[in-house]
Amino acid sequence: MEPGGSSKSQTEPKKRQSKTPRKPKDSVLEQKSPAEFFAENKNIAGFDNPGKCLYTTVRELVENSLDSTESISELPVIEITIEDIEKSKFNSMIGLIDRDRVDEALYDDYETAKAREKRLAKEARAQEIQAKNASVGKKVKEPPASKTMKSRGEASFYKVTCKDNGKGMPHDDIPNMFGRVLSGTKYGLKQTRGKFGLGAKMALIWSKMSTGLPIEISSSMKSQNYISFCRLDIDIHRNIPHVHLHEKRDNKDRWHGAEIQVVIEGNWTTYRSKILHYMRQMAVITPYAEFLFKFVSDASDKNVTIRFARRTDVMPPVPLETKHHPSSVDLLLIKRLIEETPKQNLLQFLQHEFVNIRKAYAERLIGELGPEFSPKMPIKSITSQQIVRIHQLFRQAKFDDPSGDCLSPAGEYNLRLGIIKELHPDMVATYSGSARVFEGHPFIVEAGVSVGGKDVKQVCR
């Protein structure tokens, strides 16, 4: 140490010790099941928030019921009930004992003494102003009701039940039909309201996410002397059903159809009008169906019962399953059809796996494909490059339009009856076009316009 000075360690700043940089963790390849994917992205299926979830659940169950009844040409009778479940009742359903609050300050809706004093003073001033205005003859408006803060985590629960007189489901298929995402019976090429078998399964997934309660299914097919009852939920990670109970019960009334019951978190208050409007829309476009809608609550003044009566016995034609149109296929689909076809050669494959390709036209197409193709060439010997050539020809060649037999149009008669039945218009006009095609897919445009009616509001100018 130098005289009158300080040590070197005191005069010079300490050097920072260099840290060894951390090695990034190796990325791990993960795989999600379809159920897990839709649980994490439930907005894709229309399950955005509790109110929308309630609306979408009702919609999916009703449309499944209509598909089921129409598939056997049965005039639909569909009952939909939404039951409001109080917190104490919900707790008893899941085996949870109600508990009083101990520390009020823990809760989101806790009101401090200062905040309460401020709120009461504001309400008192509003009453004074109201009394003063009343004394001088001014028009007095009703003071707005004081808003009560809803506690964070406070939810509303509803039991949704949908019962129909449709086709029913085979006893052994019920677990997979409800407990395995992307499994269904509507993958054929014909018109159905549902396609991927996702709606009722999403209701089950939302029930598992919001309440933890299983779904209950009762089903019976025509001429079946028993009712299949199944209580199940879904294993999200493995995309398989978890069956709690699956049994056969007596069917004394010879009922056929399905009854689905699910308990979910929802919001009836904000989506009441949307749900009722949807039910009315369905009654308009299906005048051959009878709907009974109920909302049941402990507060009797909130109860709703609406019956949408049947107006006609004429049902739309049952859609026929069809084959692929050459203009609508892609490389992957052509390859799959080749793998699955029972036909032996290319000529038979073109004739029987596609619509609107007759034998003479199939021979012309094969001649256009080139010298490496022949009518008798084994279908399983076609290479990937040759599949591309077939696809290119399909995109460029002309084919007759599909017949539209795979569609089930409502028709002008039913459309007009539905509008008159529900809207009681002064004037109504309807239109139902003939089948048209877009990129090999048939469609029919139907429209209805009404003027006036019982619910029309007069516009003041």
Phi, psi and omega in degrees: 000133179281150180300134178070003181251191179237166181290163180297325181291338179274329184273330183259138178294147179289140177280136177291136177283128180288127179267143178288122181299139180288140177281132178298142179293142177293133179291138181256127179286121180244158179228134179252145174281159177304322180295320180293321179298313182286334174294322180278339181234050187294341178295336178299325182264011177088019178251071187275317184213169184306319179295315179295326179296319178296314180299312183293324178298313178300314183298313182296318181292320179296316183289327173298319180295318179296317177300319183294317181288319182292332181294338178245017179055040179259130177298120189291136169233109188236128179246127180237126179231131173245117181252123177286126182249117178293160184302316182295322178292320178297318179299321179291329178295325182262004177078031181252132181275132178299143181226131177285154178290141178254311180248095184300327184294347178287339192267152184293333182265015180292134180247119180289164180299322180293317179293323179294317178298318179295318179295316180296321178296320179295319179294323179295319179296320179297321179292323178296315179297320179297316180294321180295317178296321180294326182290332180263006175086012178284152178292128185257126176268146177294130179295142179296142179295140180294132183281131176262127181289129179276133182296141176299132181091352178286124185233161175249137183239146183221143173260117181256125180235131177230123182236137181223176178244042186269208188290329187079182183227144175300141186306312186285343183271345188302312181304314181287331180292334181246338187250012179224111182293142181066036167234137183189181183245011187244029182275354178291167181272082173201162185287125171218156178289323176258157181228312190259002180065036187259331190301302181295327178291324177293325175297321178293318178297317179294323176298318180293324181285325189259333182233335184078002183271147179282168175265151179240132182234129170242135184208145174211138179265164181302141179063024179258130185268011177221160175251127176279126176242132182221130173243122186207161165230191188235138172278103187300315187287330182255353179056048176226153180287144172248103188271123176272319182207134179214107186214168176254133181239162183294139178244073184294326184274000181056036178285146172228146182140204181216148174228120182249134180227125182218141179252123184223162168282140181203188178212094181290325185301313184277336184249011179303308184296323181293319181293316180293323178295320178297316180299322179291321177299318179296323178294329179292313187272353175230068181293350177274358181256152175244124181244140171235114181250133179226139166241124187242129180219159176295330175277105188298334181288347179264354182295146180228132173224119181228128175250124175259106188283157175280141181247338184213156176260002182275119180255155176297157179296145177290126181292141179264140177290137184237177177257173184289142172275138184304330182285347188254001185266156174240181183300316183296320181291320177299317180297318180294320179297322178295320180292327187263346186292142174275354182286153189266323185235172186296320181299312179295322180300311181296323182290320193256345182260355181226154176274153173063030170237101177274173186301313183296321181287324177298320179295321178295320179296318180295321177297328180283338183292333178126171186293338181282355178253147175212153181302326186266003182295137181300132185294329182284351181268359182290130183273171179297321179295322179290328175297320177298319179296317178299317180297317179300318180293319178301323182286333185260332183285160178258140180227152176296151179290151175298159184283336184088008179294341180278000180259158179228075183292146178295321181088152182297324182299308180292322180297316179294316180299318180297317180295315180296319184295317187263329187255340181048057185282163173283325178220147178215141176224138181230160179212136173223113185277178176272168183295134174236171185228138171232116181051042176086356181256121181284150175207160178228132178268125176232140183211153176218140179230132178232150179237132180076189180135174188289335183257009182285132179265135179288136180261122180272131179244000000 
